[in-house]
């Protein structure tokens, strides 16, 4: 069991028992660590103690984040996308594949791919000359399926494998602060509406959440919540296009392409570091 799996299991346990408010020793015993080791590991990973972190799992906290996320997004949109979300937008630039490139199914495209250990478990990163084109998470034993998903997105591309390069990219993505002078470049394929949804997602900063309805409005079609949900589900570049920050109007986190628990873990991790 790696650190992500330990933390994820601790979060699952806290989530299931939050009404009981389990103490440090109980949670530590559940995942097979001493209280001191668990406290240190959890605090390093989440940026908060297990006790403080427990509030991040409550529905009230999720609703509070949703309200904050909506107001932040409103402010950014009302000011021409020059509000707080703009800094995040400057750190991630998104370029769309042309219709011809999509039709070619990746023919002539070179992708450098590899697997690395992230704060959220194993991740597969694929980089094309024009930017990251794939970032996906998988659990133990899921490497073959993760590779198949990359190949399905770009079936005729030439893929070379370089885990060391992926590990370097992973370190920059998850451990280094965003650098507006050196933004991440993303190269994605999608419909015009999907691209609008993904670009709207880039305006939702870490620590904030947005509802599907609000995201649909930001993408230019407030009545397209269902289509917006489909676009969110089609995102192939996890975390950098932060589809994990979208939740239902009720405050429930909802589904996630790479696992509902992983989504909750990401939200809690960002809340602890906000």
KOLZA-259336 format. One record per residue (C-alpha): residue number from 1; z, y, x; residue in three letters. Coordinates in Angstrom, 2 decimals, decimal comma, always signed. Layout:
// KOLZA-259336
NODE num       z       y       x residu
NODE NUM       Z       Y       X    ALA
...
END
This chain:
// KOLZA-259336
NODE num       z       y       x residu
NODE   1   +0,00   +0,00   +0,00    UNK
NODE   2   -1,09   +3,32   +1,53    UNK
NODE   3   +0,61   +6,69   +0,99    UNK
NODE   4   -1,63   +7,64   -1,94    UNK
NODE   5   -0,91   +4,37   -3,71    UNK
NODE   6   +2,84   +4,83   -3,17    UNK
NODE   7   +2,74   +8,39   -4,50    UNK
NODE   8   +0,49   +7,43   -7,41    UNK
NODE   9   +2,86   +4,63   -8,38    UNK
NODE  10   +5,82   +7,04   -8,13    UNK
NODE  11   +3,99   +9,50  -10,38    UNK
NODE  12   +3,16   +6,75  -12,86    UNK
NODE  13   +6,83   +5,73  -12,90    UNK
NODE  14   +8,03   +9,33  -13,32    UNK
NODE  15   +5,49   +9,92  -16,05    UNK
NODE  16   +6,56   +6,84  -17,99    UNK
NODE  17  +10,28   +7,57  -17,53    UNK
NODE  18  +10,33  +11,37  -17,58    UNK
NODE  19  +12,58  +11,47  -20,65    UNK
NODE  20  +15,14   +9,43  -18,68    UNK
NODE  21  +14,89  +11,81  -15,70    UNK
NODE  22  +15,16   +9,01  -13,09    UNK
NODE  23  +16,99   +9,99   -9,93    UNK
NODE  24  +15,65   +9,83   -6,38    UNK
NODE  25  +17,17   +6,43   -5,57    UNK
NODE  26  +15,69   +4,82   -8,69    UNK
NODE  27  +12,15   +6,00   -7,96    UNK
NODE  28  +12,45   +5,13   -4,27    UNK
NODE  29  +13,61   +1,62   -5,10    UNK
NODE  30  +10,70   +1,18   -7,50    UNK
NODE  31   +8,14   +1,73   -4,73    UNK
NODE  32  +10,11   -0,07   -2,03    UNK
NODE  33  +11,24   +2,86   +0,14    UNK
NODE  34  +14,60   +4,26   +1,12    UNK
NODE  35  +15,58   +7,46   -0,71    UNK
NODE  36  +15,28   +9,56   +2,44    UNK
NODE  37  +11,87   +8,14   +3,38    UNK
NODE  38  +10,56   +8,60   -0,17    UNK
NODE  39  +11,87  +12,18   -0,38    UNK
NODE  40  +10,21  +13,08   +2,93    UNK
NODE  41   +6,90  +11,39   +2,10    UNK
NODE  42   +6,73  +12,87   -1,39    UNK
NODE  43   +7,59  +16,39   -0,24    UNK
NODE  44   +5,01  +16,28   +2,55    UNK
NODE  45   +2,32  +15,05   +0,18    UNK
NODE  46   +3,04  +17,20   -2,87    UNK
NODE  47   +4,56  +20,31   -1,33    UNK
NODE  48   +7,52  +19,91   -3,70    UNK
NODE  49  +10,54  +17,67   -4,04    UNK
NODE  50  +10,37  +14,77   -6,52    UNK
NODE  51  +12,85  +16,58   -8,76    UNK
NODE  52  +10,82  +19,79   -8,86    UNK
NODE  53   +7,63  +17,79   -9,21    UNK
NODE  54   +8,84  +16,07  -12,37    UNK
NODE  55   +8,28  +19,26  -14,39    UNK
NODE  56   +4,59  +19,15  -13,44    UNK
NODE  57   +4,24  +16,02  -15,55    UNK
NODE  58   +5,50  +17,50  -18,80    UNK
NODE  59   +3,25  +18,51  -21,65    UNK
NODE  60   +4,83  +21,96  -21,73    UNK
NODE  61   +3,86  +22,53  -18,12    UNK
NODE  62   +0,30  +21,35  -18,79    UNK
NODE  63   +0,01  +23,77  -21,70    UNK
NODE  64   +1,38  +26,58  -19,56    UNK
NODE  65   -1,21  +25,85  -16,89    UNK
NODE  66   -3,91  +25,76  -19,56    UNK
NODE  67   -2,92  +29,21  -20,77    UNK
NODE  68   -2,89  +30,51  -17,21    UNK
NODE  69   -6,22  +28,89  -16,52    UNK
NODE  70   -7,82  +30,43  -19,59    UNK
NODE  71   -6,54  +33,90  -18,80    UNK
NODE  72   -7,67  +33,63  -15,17    UNK
NODE  73  -11,12  +32,48  -16,26    UNK
NODE  74  -11,34  +35,25  -18,87    UNK
NODE  75  -10,43  +37,85  -16,27    UNK
NODE  76  -13,01  +36,51  -13,85    UNK
NODE  77  -15,76  +36,46  -16,48    UNK
NODE  78  -14,88  +39,93  -17,80    UNK
NODE  79  -15,08  +41,37  -14,28    UNK
NODE  80  -18,41  +39,81  -13,45    UNK
NODE  81  -16,88  +36,74  -11,79    UNK
NODE  82  -15,11  +38,97   -9,29    UNK
NODE  83  -11,57  +37,95  -10,19    UNK
NODE  84   -9,26  +35,38   -8,53    UNK
NODE  85  -11,76  +32,57   -9,05    UNK
NODE  86  -14,32  +34,44   -6,98    UNK
NODE  87  -12,55  +33,54   -3,73    UNK
NODE  88  -12,89  +29,86   -4,57    UNK
NODE  89  -16,52  +30,42   -5,54    UNK
NODE  90  -17,21  +31,99   -2,15    UNK
NODE  91  -15,78  +28,90   -0,47    UNK
NODE  92  -18,09  +26,51   -2,32    UNK
NODE  93  -21,78  +27,24   -2,84    UNK
NODE  94  -23,87  +25,04   -5,11    UNK
NODE  95  -27,61  +24,48   -4,71    UNK
NODE  96  -29,56  +22,52   -7,30    UNK
NODE  97  -32,24  +19,97   -6,52    UNK
NODE  98  -35,65  +21,02   -7,82    UNK
NODE  99  -37,33  +19,04  -10,62    UNK
NODE 100  -39,67  +17,60   -8,00    UNK
NODE 101  -36,76  +16,47   -5,84    UNK
NODE 102  -35,08  +14,87   -8,83    UNK
NODE 103  -38,32  +13,13   -9,81    UNK
NODE 104  -38,75  +11,79   -6,25    UNK
NODE 105  -35,38  +10,00   -6,62    UNK
NODE 106  -34,39  +10,98   -3,08    UNK
NODE 107  -37,59   +9,92   -1,32    UNK
NODE 108  -37,68  +11,59   +2,09    UNK
NODE 109  -34,04  +12,66   +1,83    UNK
NODE 110  -31,63  +11,68   +4,61    UNK
NODE 111  -28,00  +11,22   +3,58    UNK
NODE 112  -25,16  +10,80   +6,07    UNK
NODE 113  -22,43   +8,87   +4,29    UNK
NODE 114  -19,07   +7,39   +5,12    UNK
NODE 115  -15,67   +6,36   +3,82    UNK
NODE 116  -12,46   +8,20   +4,66    UNK
NODE 117   -8,79   +8,17   +3,66    UNK
NODE 118   -7,95  +11,21   +1,50    UNK
NODE 119   -4,69  +12,31   -0,13    UNK
NODE 120   -6,02  +10,56   -3,26    UNK
NODE 121   -7,01   +7,27   -1,69    UNK
NODE 122  -10,34   +6,09   -0,33    UNK
NODE 123  -13,24   +8,49   -0,77    UNK
NODE 124  -16,96   +8,15   -0,15    UNK
NODE 125  -18,68  +11,31   +1,06    UNK
NODE 126  -22,45  +11,72   +1,25    UNK
NODE 127  -24,01  +14,72   +3,00    UNK
NODE 128  -27,65  +15,75   +2,85    UNK
NODE 129  -29,14  +18,43   +5,12    UNK
NODE 130  -28,61  +21,00   +2,37    UNK
NODE 131  -25,03  +20,08   +1,57    UNK
NODE 132  -22,61  +17,49   +0,22    UNK
NODE 133  -24,39  +15,52   -2,48    UNK
NODE 134  -21,72  +12,94   -3,30    UNK
NODE 135  -17,92  +12,74   -3,18    UNK
NODE 136  -16,26   +9,88   -5,04    UNK
NODE 137  -12,92   +8,08   -4,98    UNK
NODE 138  -12,33   +4,36   -5,24    UNK
NODE 139   -9,44   +1,94   -5,16    UNK
NODE 140   -9,00   -1,01   -2,84    UNK
NODE 141  -11,81   -3,48   -3,28    UNK
NODE 142  -14,08   -0,89   -4,86    UNK
NODE 143  -16,14   +0,10   -1,83    UNK
NODE 144  -19,22   -1,87   -2,92    UNK
NODE 145  -19,25   -0,22   -6,35    UNK
NODE 146  -18,78   +3,23   -4,77    UNK
NODE 147  -21,77   +2,67   -2,49    UNK
NODE 148  -23,82   +1,42   -5,44    UNK
NODE 149  -23,05   +4,65   -7,32    UNK
NODE 150  -24,31   +6,75   -4,41    UNK
NODE 151  -27,49   +4,69   -4,20    UNK
NODE 152  -27,99   +4,98   -7,96    UNK
NODE 153  -27,91   +8,78   -7,69    UNK
NODE 154  -30,40   +8,84   -4,77    UNK
NODE 155  -32,14   +5,42   -4,91    UNK
NODE 156  -34,97   +6,17   -2,47    UNK
NODE 157  -32,97   +8,20   +0,05    UNK
NODE 158  -32,44   +7,00   +3,60    UNK
NODE 159  -28,67   +6,51   +4,04    UNK
NODE 160  -27,01   +6,30   +7,45    UNK
NODE 161  -23,34   +5,35   +7,70    UNK
NODE 162  -20,85   +7,33   +9,76    UNK
NODE 163  -17,20   +6,90   +8,79    UNK
NODE 164  -16,01   +9,12  +11,67    UNK
NODE 165  -18,07  +12,04  +10,39    UNK
NODE 166  -16,77  +11,44   +6,85    UNK
NODE 167  -13,20  +11,47   +8,15    UNK
NODE 168  -13,80  +14,88   +9,74    UNK
NODE 169  -15,25  +16,27   +6,52    UNK
NODE 170  -12,38  +14,77   +4,53    UNK
NODE 171   -9,86  +16,50   +6,78    UNK
NODE 172  -11,54  +19,85   +6,27    UNK
NODE 173  -11,76  +19,43   +2,50    UNK
NODE 174   -8,20  +18,33   +1,84    UNK
NODE 175   -6,01  +19,70   +4,63    UNK
NODE 176   -7,54  +22,97   +5,83    UNK
NODE 177   -7,37  +26,21   +3,81    UNK
NODE 178  -10,66  +27,41   +2,27    UNK
NODE 179  -12,70  +29,58   +4,62    UNK
NODE 180  -15,00  +32,09   +2,87    UNK
NODE 181  -16,84  +32,65   +6,15    UNK
NODE 182  -17,84  +28,98   +6,25    UNK
NODE 183  -18,26  +27,78   +2,65    UNK
NODE 184  -18,90  +24,21   +1,65    UNK
NODE 185  -22,52  +23,75   +0,62    UNK
NODE 186  -23,17  +21,35   -2,25    UNK
NODE 187  -26,55  +19,85   -3,13    UNK
NODE 188  -26,60  +18,43   -6,63    UNK
NODE 189  -29,01  +17,12   -9,22    UNK
NODE 190  -28,54  +17,98  -12,87    UNK
NODE 191  -29,94  +19,58  -15,99    UNK
NODE 192  -29,78  +23,38  -16,37    UNK
NODE 193  -26,82  +23,04  -18,74    UNK
NODE 194  -24,97  +20,67  -16,40    UNK
NODE 195  -25,48  +23,15  -13,57    UNK
NODE 196  -24,03  +25,96  -15,68    UNK
NODE 197  -20,97  +23,83  -16,45    UNK
NODE 198  -20,47  +22,92  -12,79    UNK
NODE 199  -20,85  +26,54  -11,70    UNK
NODE 200  -18,31  +27,58  -14,33    UNK
NODE 201  -15,94  +24,94  -12,95    UNK
NODE 202  -16,15  +26,60   -9,54    UNK
NODE 203  -14,52  +29,65  -11,13    UNK
NODE 204  -11,35  +27,74  -12,05    UNK
NODE 205   -9,01  +28,17   -9,07    UNK
NODE 206   -6,48  +25,61   -7,83    UNK
NODE 207   -3,34  +25,51   -9,94    UNK
NODE 208   -5,17  +26,61  -13,11    UNK
NODE 209   -6,65  +24,53  -15,92    UNK
NODE 210   -9,36  +25,11  -18,50    UNK
NODE 211  -10,07  +23,45  -21,83    UNK
NODE 212  -13,42  +21,87  -22,68    UNK
NODE 213  -14,00  +24,55  -25,30    UNK
NODE 214  -13,30  +27,39  -22,91    UNK
NODE 215  -15,50  +25,80  -20,27    UNK
NODE 216  -18,32  +25,45  -22,82    UNK
NODE 217  -18,03  +29,18  -23,56    UNK
NODE 218  -18,10  +29,99  -19,84    UNK
NODE 219  -21,25  +27,88  -19,52    UNK
NODE 220  -22,92  +29,95  -22,24    UNK
NODE 221  -22,58  +27,69  -25,28    UNK
NODE 222  -19,15  +27,84  -26,95    UNK
NODE 223  -20,15  +25,23  -29,55    UNK
NODE 224  -21,14  +22,62  -26,95    UNK
NODE 225  -17,74  +21,12  -26,14    UNK
NODE 226  -19,08  +17,57  -26,41    UNK
NODE 227  -22,06  +18,28  -24,15    UNK
NODE 228  -19,72  +20,05  -21,76    UNK
NODE 229  -17,56  +16,93  -21,60    UNK
NODE 230  -20,64  +14,87  -20,77    UNK
NODE 231  -21,60  +17,32  -18,02    UNK
NODE 232  -18,09  +17,14  -16,57    UNK
NODE 233  -18,35  +13,34  -16,57    UNK
NODE 234  -21,68  +13,47  -14,72    UNK
NODE 235  -20,29  +15,45  -11,80    UNK
NODE 236  -20,96  +13,47   -8,61    UNK
NODE 237  -19,04  +15,77   -6,24    UNK
NODE 238  -15,39  +15,27   -7,09    UNK
NODE 239  -12,69  +17,77   -6,14    UNK
NODE 240  -15,05  +20,39   -4,68    UNK
NODE 241  -16,54  +20,75   -8,16    UNK
NODE 242  -13,09  +20,57   -9,77    UNK
NODE 243  -13,71  +18,60  -12,96    UNK
NODE 244  -10,10  +17,37  -12,68    UNK
NODE 245   -8,98  +20,83  -13,89    UNK
NODE 246  -10,46  +20,34  -17,36    UNK
NODE 247   -8,07  +19,18  -20,08    UNK
NODE 248   -8,12  +18,92  -23,86    UNK
NODE 249   -7,07  +21,80  -26,10    UNK
NODE 250   -3,81  +19,94  -26,82    UNK
NODE 251   -2,80  +19,96  -23,16    UNK
NODE 252   -3,50  +16,25  -22,67    UNK
NODE 253   -5,34  +15,63  -19,41    UNK
NODE 254   -7,88  +13,22  -20,91    UNK
NODE 255  -10,30  +10,91  -19,12    UNK
NODE 256  -11,52  +11,19  -15,55    UNK
NODE 257  -14,43   +9,45  -13,88    UNK
NODE 258  -12,26   +8,30  -10,99    UNK
NODE 259   -9,19   +7,33  -13,01    UNK
NODE 260   -6,78   +9,17  -15,30    UNK
NODE 261   -3,84   +8,62  -12,95    UNK
NODE 262   -5,80  +10,06  -10,02    UNK
NODE 263   -6,59  +13,14  -12,15    UNK
NODE 264   -2,92  +13,64  -12,99    UNK
NODE 265   -2,04  +13,17   -9,34    UNK
NODE 266   -4,56  +15,82   -8,27    UNK
NODE 267   -3,26  +18,31  -10,84    UNK
NODE 268   +0,33  +17,74   -9,79    UNK
NODE 269   -0,61  +18,00   -6,09    UNK
NODE 270   -2,32  +21,35   -6,70    UNK
NODE 271   +0,57  +22,59   -8,86    UNK
NODE 272   +3,04  +21,75   -6,10    UNK
NODE 273   +0,98  +23,77   -3,61    UNK
NODE 274   +0,16  +26,65   -5,94    UNK
END
